[in-house]
């Protein structure tokens, strides 16, 4: 009896049948890390420092994942395609490091959180280099990495609170982490002190939308 083999084009294969075997172990490790950190966006330079990968190696991996449709490159950096990530079975889970709380404070009630985030996103501060963001309904987390890739600093912002945490990747250098945290906090303080940062209240007068300071 003759067996017939039918070739199915990849474009016709649903996400649930995504070719997991085409993803190597190192690719899966990176995807597991991105999932663990819950990134919305991440940058090439930040990821290179965070994972300690050679630029050419990381570039090849990201290009391969982008070609597979697992990540997308945007104007802000890279983002994971959630539909595919949901169905992708990673070879091994990423081992996450624990966070150490460094600073906690309330934010002024007249601060526009979206504007504050916009002014912080992508910025470098002293020891810190931009890594990326993670967002939920309640919290946005801005992530930085020290230039040597030794410490990750996260700024978690809610509607009224700010928490700065450190994640030690190689050496538990608390003094260096605190210096980085205070450099970030000093910049946030300057942003909060600016008058244009004040939140605005919108109200309707007939068909005209007007804005006034809160």
Secondary structure, 3 states (H helix, E strand, C coil): CCCCCCCCCHHHCCHHHCCHHHCCHHHHHHHHHHHHHCCCEECHHHHHHHHCCCHHHHHHHHHHHHHCCCEEEECCEEEECHHHHHHCCCCCCCCCCCCEEEEEEECCCCECHHHHHHHHCCCCECCEEEEEEEECCCCEEEEEEECCCCEEEEEEECCCEEEEEEEECCCCCHHHHHHHHHHHHHHHHHHHHCHHHECEEEEEECCEEEEEEC
